[in-house]
Amino acid sequence: MKIAVLPGDGIGPEIVAQAVKVLDALNLNLEMTEAPIGGAGYEASGDPLPADTLQLAKEADAVLLGAVGDWKYDTLERHLRPERGLLRIRKELNLFANLRPALLYPELADASTLKAEVVSGLDIMIVRELTGDIYFGQPRGISTLPNGEREGVNTMRYAESEIRRIGRVAFDIAMKRNKKVCSVDKANVLECTELWRQVMIDLSAEYPEVELSHMYVDNAAMQLIRAPKQFDVMVTGNIFGDILSDEASMLTGSIGMLPSASLDANNKGMYEPSHGSAPDLAGKNIANPLATILSAAMMMRYTFNDELHALKIENAVKKALAQGYRTADIVTAGCKKVSCSDMGNAVLAALN
């Protein structure tokens, strides 16, 4: 089983190192090869997605990614910035389905910024379309109008087939959970998402056991704070999913707890924490590696179809939390505050 390991920038190398040692401890036939991406890719070859990195990712069965980005690259031309490498690898690998579970561990109920009774028992799966929408739509860019004023343009665009395939992913996941899908759009204003709603309704006829509901994105953002446990599976477009999943992460106590999987049609995937590179924390050994470790568990489940080892990793994380280990972002009363590497070691000890 070949895994391309792309640590990236900021805290990426630190958190990925913890996930790698957990994967190593499984004693499976894993071939892990490291390569640069993002700012590290730019430093290595002048490209945030070097050709060798892309080729490695294409040849691998799965990709384990840390995070990309650093403020020092903000002055580069847009196509050279770290984030462009991330967008390109998603597009090149056709990773259209982004799965972001927001699961609250009982031990972290007090770490959430919401009252424990609001978030206790939270278990949401956010399914985000990842290769379309306003992030990729054309035309785009900044131009100068005849009167000399500058104008920025981005285009929100979805084809029916793109909506249908991400909807099918959401419905299939719901069939294995509580059989509820909430489709999030802005159909009262945006024709693009009016089509989104129509396609979701059409698709729901193939899943009579699943209850389909619809919610405007502004209301969904509010409901995630007001009553988050009403949701089971949420499905939405690229930009809405980007925002809502980050919001949902804070319900779990910290964005450092939120893993993700980005899958193609054959379940080849790129696995990464939902948080960013946090360059202000880089090199301090204080970042939370659990989202990355849990992303490795998702890799076992979705790409390698290995539920046994996925559960082993997840149960090891649960045990480490139950033993009171906490990184700085999830500190609770009476806990044992530990470093990034120490948290990795706690999971490793629980795994063994």
BELZIDA-V303795 format. One line per field, one symbol per residue. ss: DSSP state (~ for helix, > for strand, _ for the rest). phi: phi as a letter, one per 40 degrees, with the letter a starting at -180 (. if undefined). burial: I if it has 9 or more other ideal C-beta (glycine too) atoms within 8 Angstrom, else O. A space follows every 10 residues. Layout:
ss = ???
phi = ???
burial = ???
This chain:
ss = _>>>>>>>__ _~~~~~~~~~ ~~~~~_____ >>>>____~~ ~~~~~_____ ~~~~~~~~~_ _>>>>>>___ ~~~____~~~ _~~~~~~~~~ ~~____>>>> >>>__~~~~~ ~____~~~~_ __>>>>>>>_ __~~~_____ >>>>_____> >>>______~ ~~~~~~~~~~ ~~~~~____> >>>>>_____ ~~~~~~~~~~ ~~~~______ >>>>>>~~~~ ~~~~~~_~~~ __>>>>_~~~ ~~~~~~~~~~ ~___~~~_>> >>>_____>> >>>_______ _________~ ~~~~~~~~~~ ~~____~~~~ ~~~~~~~~~~ ~~__>>_~~~ _____>>__~ ~~~~~~~~~~ ~_
phi = .cbcbbcgbf cddcccdccc cccdccfbcb bbbcacagcc ccccagacbd dccccccccc cabbbcabha dcccccddcb cdcccccccc cccfccbbbb cbbccdcbdc cccccdccbd gcabbcbbcb bbgccbcbca hbbbcdcgcc bbbbbcabcd ccccccccdc ccccccbbfb bbcbabccbb cdcccdcccc cdccccbccc cbbbaccccc ccccccaccc cbbbbacccc cdcccccccc cchaccbbca bbbccbgcab bacccccfdc bdgcfbcccc cccccccccd ccccfbcdcc cccccccdcc cccgcacdcb cbdgcbcbcd cccdcccccc cc
burial = IIIIIIIIII IIIIIIIIII IIIOIIOOOI OIIOIIIIII IIOOIOIIII OOIIOIIOOI OIIIIIIIII OOIOOOOOOI IIIIIIIIII IIIOIIIIII IIIIIOOIIO IIOIOIOIII OIIIIIIIII IIIIOIIOOO OOOOOOOOOO OOIOIIIIOO OIIIIIIIII IOIIIOIOII IIIIIIIOOI OIIIIIIOII IOIIOOIOOI OIOIIIIOOI IOIIOOOIOO IIIIIIIIII IIIIIIIIII IIIIIIIIII IIIIOOIIII IIIIIOIIIO IIOOOOIIII IIIIIIIIII IIIIOOOOII IIIIIIIIII IOIIIIIOII IIOOIOOIOI IIIIOIIIOI IO
